[in-house]
Amino acid sequence: NMRVVHKTGFIKRRSFEMALDKIESVDVDQSILGRLMNYGDVTVNGVGEGREKIRTIASPLAFRSAITTK
C-alpha cells in the first residue's frame, strides 16, 4: 500500500496520489545549474493513470531511485 503523494498550494490545495505498483516510469529533467545544485523536475508516469510533473525538488535522482527500487 505504498504511494507517492504530492500536495501543492496553500489556499487552493491540489493533491496527487499514485500507488507504487501503478508507476510505469520516472523521468528526471535537470539543467546544468540543477545538476550543480542538486535539484530538478521529476515526471511520474503511471499505468493508465496519466502523469504528474513535480517541479523543482531536491535530489531528484535519489527520489527516482527510491520510487523505482520498491
N, C-alpha and C positions, 0 to 999 in steps of 0.2 A: 504494500500500500504506500510505497514511497512516491513522492510527487515533486514536481518543480512548480513553485508558486512565485509569481511576480506581481507585486502590487505597486501602483503609481498613484500620485495625486494626493492632495491634502483636503481640498474642498470637494472636488469631483474625483471620486475614487474609481479606479479601474483595476480589475484583478484578472489574472490569467493563471490557470492551473492545468497541469497535464501529468498523467501518470508516467513513471519512468519506462514502463514496458510499452507505452504507446509512442515513444520517441524514436523516430527513424534516423535522424542525423542532427548534428550540432555544428554550425558554421561559425567561424571566428573571423572578424574583419578588424585589422589593426593598421593604423597609419604608421609612418616611421616614428613620429613622436610618441604614438601609443605604444610601440614596441620598446622605446627607450624608457618610458614612464610606467610601463606595465598596465595599460588599460586598453579597452576596445569594446566593440559591439559583438553580441552573440545572437545568432538566429537559431531558434529551436524549431525543427521541422517534425511535425507529428504525422503518424499514420492515420490518414483520413480526418484529422482534427485541425488541419491548417498549420500556420506558422506564427511564431511570435518573435519579434526582434526586441532584445533587451539592450538598450543603449548605454554606453559609457560605464562599464563595470570594471572593477579592479581584478587583476589576474584572470583574464578570460580563458587562457589555456588551462589553468587549474580548474576552473569552473567546468569546462568541457570535459576534462578527464574525470572529474567527479561524477558527471552525469553518465558518461559512456561506460565507465567501469562500475557496473552495478554490484 
